Every structure is written in structure tokens, then in C-alpha cells.
Amino acid sequence: MSFESLGLSCALLKTLSDQNFTIPTPIQATAIPAILDKKDVLGIAKTGSGKTAGYVLPLLMNLQHSLGVKNRHANVLVLVPTRELAEQVKDVFKLFSKAIPEPIKTLAVYGGVSINPQMMAMQGVNILVATPGRLLELVDSNSVHLSAIETLVLDEADKMLNLGFKEEVNKIIALLPAKRQNILLSATLSNDLKNIHQILLHEPVIIEIEAEQESLDLIHQTAYLVQEEKKGPFLRRLISHHEMKQVLVFASSVHQVDVIVNKLRKNNIDAKAIHSKKSQGARTEALSHFKSGKISVLVATDLMARGIDINFLPFVINYELPRSPKDYIHRIGRTGRAQAPGEAISLVSQNELHHFEVIQKKMGKKIELIDIERQGYTI
């Protein structure tokens, strides 16, 4: 199947070609025609499967026929859980909207920065990408009105519903026109998501793309049995010994992320933190420096990782195991993309052994566990 067969305009096809996109991913092949037909869609596919372009392209096509509504009345609303993802989605819209003859304005709004510039920038907006809390603030100040929304997209819907956004999302939905197109996209199908899609979606096209086993096979997974107090020194040994130049480290809390980064810096390893307590400027700078190679290590919580999209990331390290096996797969799936091999390393303490067994069982894959004490690793 080709993009030409999906009903996209010649201008969008040229932009796809210029960006070296030649063959639609499985979710794109099904979602694009369904969204062009203005059907509701529930898309379940792993991160990195092309979900964003899968809705951006057809929505830009549809939007050409409904421009020119009242000022401060957006046509398309995309709700996302994090600022980083908001910027990422905005950039995709802007990339492809250049191919549309009519001018289309996309704006990303989120907390952690001054609201005044966002209020002023709302003039003439067509596509609004927003985190729920900041959107409600803008609505309360009459900076934007949601009565003209034709399409609602919940991107990373599973994380939004899991992270306490449910009440805010419900408030926003109550402000939208009853007649609209709804698109829910998620890496996993949780019980919360099942409940909301039954309420929100009308006769949806359901697309569920199983995680490809071969993509996991591209990732070489190793685990080390490490005493909790020795994880920090062992992490530094791994990074230095293997001369890792681009490694994403996951920790489970904001506090732990900061502790890891401080210890890495004290040991002359360039590292930055990205988490919800950092200012937007600091988060943007950390991500930019990591992608460009200015720093070797980025340490993140699971939530912040939703906005980190790097095609050729060689190393992922789990300083601590995530709570769920699905989050483990999401973490390590940051590497091994675009048919490039990657390495995923987990540091497992004695207390985490049982949980590690559960993760392996759910994943259907046995991972070598190396006891650093028995192997005589020096730290």
C-alpha cells in the first residue's frame, strides 16, 4: 500500500516524499481513510508507530473545507498529557500545513509558562493542541471558545486518564458541540480508556496494532542484579566503560531523577534532568541538547518520556523498574527504532526480582540477569 492510495492531496504527498515517508505504517493505512470520511476512530498502537501523522494528514485535508469560523473559535482540538508532546504534535501539524493552500494556524498551549502570550496568540487559531489544565484556564478567561470544534483528538489518552486528567477532560468535553468527530489514540487499551470510548465514540473504526515482535528482537536486553545502594556507581561505570554517547535513563520519581543527575555531573558525565518540576525552558533545553548530542545522558520520569521521540537512540537504561510491564515495553521501545538495533539495560535490586519475573512473563521473553557480585564487577 502507498500513501497515494489513501486519498491525500498531491501537495501532502509531495511533503511526505520530501520527508522520505514512502509507505504508510499499519495504523496510518487504516486511520487516514477513516478520518477523511469523518468517522470516529479508536487507535491502539505502540509509541513510534506513526499515530500522529495518521491523524494530522487527514485532519488538514478536512480542515480546508471549514476554515473561516469566528475568531478565537478553533476547529480542531488535540488534548495531550505533557508540554513536550504538545510541542511535538504542533510541529507535525506545522510541517504538513505548509502544503495546504489556505493558511492554517496551529498553536500549542500548556502550563508552566506565562499565559498572557498564549492568550494573545489565540487570534485566528484553527488547530489547538493543549494540555487540559491550561486549556480550561484559557476558556475561563474567554481567550478561546470551543463551540466550533469539529474534531476532538485525545492523544496518549491512556496516560491522560491514568494521571488524574479525567475530571478536566470531562469538563472540556462538556463544552464541545455534541456533533463532532472524535479520535482516541493510545499505546495501550486500559479499563479507563474502554469506559471513555464507549461514552465518547459513535460507531468507531477500531484499529489495534499489536507490537511487532521483531521490533523487540532488535533490542538487546540485559539486566544486572545490583544492590540498591550500588545502582548509582554501577550506572556511572556502565556509561563510562561503554563510552555511551546518547543514553536515556528512566527513574520512577522526580527526586530520584535529580539525585541521579547530580551524581553523574559530580563524576564528569554530562547529564540533564527532564521532569514535571522543571520549567518549560529547562525541559526544552534539556531535550534539545540531548537530541543534538551536546549532553550524553538524559534522565527522565515515565511521563516526560512521552514527548521524547528519537529515531536512533542507542541506549535505554532502567535505573528502577516501572510499575507495569506495559510501561517497561514502552520504555525500552524508545530504542530499536527504524530497524536500527538498540540496547536496553535494567538495574534490578533484590526487592525488584519478583516484579522483574512478572515483566518477563508478560513480555514473553527471558532476559539474562547478571549478578554483579558473582561476576566480580568492580565499582
GIRA-V845633 format. One record per pair of residues at least 24 apart in sequence whose C-alpha atoms are under 8 Angstrom apart, sorted by the first residue. I is the first residue (numbers start at 1). J is the second residue. D is the distance in whole Angstrom. If there is no record, write none. Layout:
I,J,D
I,J,D
//
This chain:
1,29,8
3,29,8
6,32,7
6,33,6
7,33,7
8,57,8
8,58,7
8,61,7
9,61,7
11,99,5
11,100,7
12,57,8
12,96,7
12,99,6
12,100,7
15,96,7
15,99,7
25,49,7
25,50,6
26,209,7
27,51,7
27,54,7
27,207,7
27,208,8
27,209,7
28,53,7
28,54,4
28,55,8
29,54,8
30,207,7
31,55,7
31,207,8
32,57,7
32,58,6
33,58,8
34,205,7
35,59,7
36,61,7
36,62,6
38,181,6
39,181,6
39,182,8
39,203,8
39,204,7
39,205,7
40,181,6
40,182,5
40,183,6
40,201,6
40,202,6
40,203,7
40,204,5
40,205,6
41,182,7
41,183,5
41,184,6
41,201,8
41,204,5
41,205,5
41,206,6
41,207,8
42,183,6
42,184,5
42,185,6
42,197,8
42,201,8
42,204,6
42,205,6
42,206,5
42,207,6
43,183,8
43,184,6
43,185,5
43,186,6
43,206,6
43,207,5
43,208,6
44,185,6
44,186,5
44,187,5
44,188,6
44,189,7
44,207,6
44,208,5
44,209,6
45,185,8
45,186,6
45,187,5
45,188,7
45,208,6
45,209,5
45,210,7
45,211,7
46,186,8
46,187,5
46,188,7
46,209,8
46,210,8
46,211,6
46,330,7
47,187,6
47,330,7
47,333,8
48,309,7
48,334,8
48,337,8
51,185,7
52,89,7
52,92,8
53,92,7
56,92,7
56,93,6
56,96,8
57,96,7
60,93,8
60,96,8
60,97,7
60,100,8
61,100,8
64,100,8
64,102,7
67,126,7
69,148,8
71,123,6
71,124,5
71,125,8
72,122,6
72,123,6
72,124,6
72,125,6
72,143,7
72,144,5
72,145,6
73,124,8
73,125,7
73,126,7
73,144,6
73,145,5
73,146,6
73,147,7
73,148,6
73,149,7
74,124,8
74,125,6
74,126,5
74,127,6
74,128,6
74,144,8
74,145,7
74,146,7
74,148,6
74,149,6
75,126,5
75,127,6
75,128,8
75,148,6
75,149,4
75,150,5
75,151,7
76,126,6
76,127,5
76,128,6
76,149,6
76,150,6
76,151,5
76,152,6
76,153,8
77,127,6
77,128,5
77,129,6
77,130,8
77,149,7
77,151,6
77,152,5
77,153,6
78,127,8
78,128,6
78,129,5
78,130,6
78,152,6
78,153,5
78,154,6
78,155,7
79,129,6
79,130,5
79,131,6
79,132,7
79,152,8
79,153,6
79,154,5
79,155,6
80,129,7
80,130,6
80,131,5
80,132,7
80,154,6
80,155,5
80,156,6
80,157,8
80,160,7
81,131,6
81,132,8
81,155,8
81,156,7
81,157,8
81,159,7
81,160,5
81,165,8
82,110,8
82,131,6
82,303,7
82,304,7
82,306,7
82,307,7
83,109,8
83,110,6
83,111,8
83,131,7
83,280,8
83,307,8
84,284,8
84,304,7
84,306,8
84,307,5
84,308,7
85,306,6
85,307,4
85,308,8
86,110,8
86,129,6
86,130,6
86,131,7
86,307,8
88,307,7
89,129,7
90,129,7
109,134,7
109,135,7
110,134,5
110,135,7
112,279,6
112,280,6
113,279,8
113,280,7
119,143,6
119,144,8
132,165,7
132,168,6
132,169,6
132,172,8
133,168,7
136,168,8
136,172,7
146,175,6
146,176,6
146,177,8
147,175,7
147,176,6
147,177,6
148,176,8
148,177,7
149,176,6
149,177,7
149,180,7
150,177,8
150,179,8
150,180,5
150,181,6
151,180,6
151,181,5
151,182,6
151,183,8
152,180,7
152,181,6
152,182,5
152,183,6
153,182,6
153,183,5
153,184,6
153,185,8
154,183,6
154,184,5
154,185,6
155,184,6
155,185,5
155,186,6
156,184,8
156,185,6
156,186,5
156,187,7
157,184,6
157,185,6
157,186,5
157,193,7
158,186,6
158,187,7
158,188,7
158,189,7
158,190,7
158,192,7
158,193,6
159,303,8
161,192,7
161,193,7
162,192,8
188,326,8
215,336,7
215,337,7
215,339,7
216,333,7
216,336,7
218,336,5
218,339,7
218,340,7
218,341,5
218,342,7
219,332,8
219,335,7
219,336,5
219,341,6
219,342,5
219,343,5
219,344,7
220,341,8
220,342,6
220,343,5
220,344,6
221,343,6
221,344,5
221,345,6
221,346,8
221,367,6
221,368,8
222,343,8
222,344,6
222,345,5
222,346,6
222,367,6
222,368,6
222,369,7
222,370,8
223,345,6
223,346,5
223,347,6
223,348,7
223,367,7
223,368,6
223,369,5
223,370,6
224,345,8
224,346,6
224,347,5
224,348,6
224,369,5
224,370,5
224,371,6
224,372,7
225,347,6
225,348,5
225,349,6
225,350,7
225,369,6
225,370,6
225,371,5
225,372,6
226,347,6
226,348,6
226,349,5
226,350,7
226,371,7
226,372,6
226,373,8
227,348,8
227,349,5
227,350,7
228,349,6
228,350,8
231,319,7
231,347,7
232,260,7
232,263,8
233,379,6
234,379,6
235,319,8
236,264,7
236,267,8
236,269,8
237,379,7
244,296,7
244,315,8
245,293,7
245,295,8
245,296,5
245,297,7
246,290,7
246,293,7
246,295,8
246,296,5
246,297,6
246,313,7
246,314,7
246,315,7
247,296,6
247,297,5
247,298,7
247,313,7
247,314,7
247,315,5
247,316,6
247,317,7
248,297,6
248,298,5
248,299,6
248,300,7
248,315,6
248,316,5
248,317,6
249,297,7
249,298,6
249,299,5
249,300,6
249,316,6
249,317,5
249,318,6
249,319,6
250,299,6
250,300,5
250,301,6
250,302,7
250,316,8
250,317,6
250,318,5
250,319,6
250,320,7
250,331,8
251,299,7
251,300,6
251,301,5
251,302,8
251,318,7
251,319,6
251,320,5
251,321,8
252,301,6
252,302,7
252,320,6
252,321,8
252,322,7
253,301,6
254,301,7
257,299,6
257,300,6
257,301,7
260,299,8
261,299,7
269,296,7
269,297,8
270,295,5
270,296,6
270,297,6
271,295,6
271,296,6
271,297,5
271,298,6
271,299,7
272,297,7
272,298,5
272,299,6
273,298,6
273,299,5
273,300,6
274,298,7
274,299,6
274,300,5
274,301,7
274,304,7
275,300,6
275,301,6
275,303,8
275,304,6
276,304,7
302,327,8
302,331,8
305,331,8
309,334,7
310,334,7
311,335,8
311,337,6
311,338,6
312,336,7
312,337,6
312,338,7
312,340,7
313,337,8
313,342,7
314,341,7
314,342,5
314,343,6
315,342,6
315,343,5
315,344,6
315,345,8
316,343,6
316,344,5
316,345,6
317,344,6
317,345,5
317,346,6
317,347,8
318,344,8
318,345,6
318,346,5
318,347,6
319,346,6
319,347,5
319,348,8
320,346,7
320,347,6
320,348,7
321,346,7
321,347,8
321,348,7
321,352,7
321,356,8
324,359,7
325,358,7
325,359,5
325,360,8
325,362,7
325,363,7
328,359,7
329,363,8
//
